[in-house]
Amino acid sequence: MNAPLKAVSGSERAGATLAVAMREIGREARKAARALALAPAAQKNKALAAMAEAVRGSRSAILAANAEDRAEAKSTGATAAFLDRLSLDAGRIDAMATGLDVIRKLKDPVGTVMSAWRRPNGMRIERVRVPLGVVGVIYESRPNVTADAGALCLKAGNAAILRGGSESFRSCRAIHAALVEGLVEAGLPRSAIALIPTRDREAVGMMLAGLDDAIDVIVPRGGKNLVGRVQTEARVPVFAHLEGVCHVYVDGKAKLGMAKSIVLNAKMRRTGVCGAAETLLVDRAGAAKLLKPLVTMLLDAGCEIRGDAAVQAVDSRVKPASKADWGTEYLDAILTAGVVDGVDAAIAHIERYGSHHTDAIITEDKNAAEKFLREVDSAIVLHNASTQFADGGEFGFGAEIGIATGRLHARGPVGVEQLTTFKYRIRGSGQTRP
Amino acid sequence: MNAPLKAVSGSERAGATLAVAMREIGREARKAARALALAPAAQKNKALAAMAEAVRGSRSAILAANAEDRAEAKSTGATAAFLDRLSLDAGRIDAMATGLDVIRKLKDPVGTVMSAWRRPNGMRIERVRVPLGVVGVIYESRPNVTADAGALCLKAGNAAILRGGSESFRSCRAIHAALVEGLVEAGLPRSAIALIPTRDREAVGMMLAGLDDAIDVIVPRGGKNLVGRVQTEARVPVFAHLEGVCHVYVDGKAKLGMAKSIVLNAKMRRTGVCGAAETLLVDRAGAAKLLKPLVTMLLDAGCEIRGDAAVQAVDSRVKPASKADWGTEYLDAILTAGVVDGVDAAIAHIERYGSHHTDAIITEDKNAAEKFLREVDSAIVLHNASTQFADGGEFGFGAEIGIATGRLHARGPVGVEQLTTFKYRIRGSGQTRP
């Protein structure tokens, strides 16, 4: 009090103003979280229905905002891939609204009794799902994340603080306005889904380290740079994966036909998703039968293969794998391939080079399969199925906010249930502790 | 490389040496965690049985070490309460061994299928419990935590890095030696339970911020200063509660007899435990009937009461409550008491002043009870039962490493199940993603 005013530069002053605004957003989100936690499923669903309608009704406003974002991005030399991620059209806006409908139709996880038991003294203990609180979501160019993430958080009874990419700021703002319309229509607080109202990049740092009291968990959605920064700087828990260096191990006892279809799907169905295979390991015991057909199939499908000596030997198109290749997530039509001595060597290789995301074994040998499923320490392990199933929708979660490779709370696809926590509810009849 | 050597002070050099040693402990723990994760239940149980035997067999060595710790603590002017926490005798050593037996008899959580479902494409998805990895435990004067925490971590398949209080260093080392004997006898790695081999206080800082790669979660066991420091400085998740400002709300529809026995138990059974009640709230609607008997009973039992005006009015021994009292965890025979306007006001009070630990309502009114259980956002909420049931043993968990008020992963008593995480195991028959 009455401390002499310190001279501050313009940017320091702006930073201080931003900090004040961010703290206010945090406080409001915390308050909204309390309201949402107690909101009945019907009210949340009413909001989600109204949001979908508002998104559909705001199509032209969203497209106009998006056109401005795109024009600016183009003028600053954004790549075609970037512009594609940024771009919205009528189809993408409809898909966003449909996504809101899908989330609305999910079962409300809040209030579910996860387990219940009675104690010898007659007390009944229940573990009940409750919302996490406030979820911070930091994303990059895709503006549709605004709707997807905001709605998933809402369904789970959480308030959301969203921070979109600065390049998609206008698009996110237009989508966010539609979400707020839906909240208001259902009588829920506007601040239940907040969008950071500035492109100032300092806001991200404040979300990561300045709002510990207001944010319970942060979910980054974007490339490795964003995720790495969030994992390094966040003062609150993070649900994320830095990378998906996913392996397919083809055991000597695999059927060639099944191995071919799974390997092709795991690598080539979509190369840019985190569950895409990046490394193929083939059992030396089956290599004579399996290796050449698999390698030829992939090369013919347009996949570059970087292999060890054994893999190079089967096709002249195979390039040599460098040491770094074994730990690389290409997110492209490139695969590292090698021959290993059975399931134990495959497991050891995966533990050494993998990212604990998703790994698969193909085999008819039950013992090898069980060993692999037990010993590979990844969020998702599969037997005789494609790694591309690493997806909340494919798990039956309806929707996901991302995939986590952290060990705590959420691991694998983060759906609406993983966005909740629990409390214990105990019903007694006068019990006291002896 | 070949950088000129910087002159370092003795303590800098010691710090660097310690950092190297700590990183080595971290690496070894990580390796041991892998072995433990795959160790069958029988092998872990063999180790636990051998540990109990070794603790019993090392009684004189442990007592001798403890005598040295106590002599030093006395010479530096430790309080009687501190010396009591530090002290071991034959009974406490037996209790430690019995605790190891109790943990051995718990069900092994690793490998349990938590849920399972089949997808329309025929894939079967299972969510299976797996160990967390490496658990860091930082504790203060009670040396028995060495055995309790080490054994609980082991049971859940986790490696443990233990850091006891520097005052109990010799006692912890003697207990730790017995645990290692048990590990070796069962063929498990010695480093599965590591004890930081120095009293250097810098080691704590390194556990909190220098071993992120080696430690998955930290559990502080001790006073508010320790827990606060760990929560502030830790770069990894923390399972803890800073304080337990637990409330008992006596509704107007409570039976006086039940209210009396629960309130007395909640406050006075043991005043120093985190589940002890610190605040009594009485419904204005029932105050005429309930308030005086409850207040008189507590005062007569030797409890100091700090009350609002209404509570002060019923007995001249009641002292006025200050603003700070409403948020204070006394851990002593002191209680703050006030009158509120029904269950809504009670809930609002608890949300404002509570610590989200454990809160109870006493009432015969089902609606008020359900409202309280639903709306109080605490790890444990009770109806017609004492807050002193906030304990893993009382929940039927067999043993606990502490109670958590954080929202993620573990909330409430942290038992052997809460020291695990999960992975998804998928069994297919050649499925690929369309």
Interface residues (C-beta under 8 A of the other chain):
Chain A: R34 A37 L38 G111 W117 R119 M123 I125 V130 L132 G133 D216 V217 P237 K255 M258 S261 I262 L264 N265 A266 R269 E351 A369 L373 R374 E375 D377 S378 A379 I380 V381 L382 H383 N384 A385 S386 Q388 F389 D391 E394 F395 G396 R407 L408 H409 R411 G412 T421 F422 K423 Y424 R425 I426 R427 G428 S429 G430 Q431 T432 R433
Chain B: R34 A37 L38 G111 W117 R119 M123 I125 V130 L132 G133 D216 V217 P237 K255 M258 S261 I262 L264 N265 A266 R269 E351 A369 L373 R374 E375 D377 S378 A379 I380 V381 L382 H383 N384 A385 S386 Q388 F389 D391 E394 F395 G396 R407 L408 H409 R411 G412 T421 F422 K423 Y424 R425 I426 R427 G428 S429 G430 Q431 T432 R433
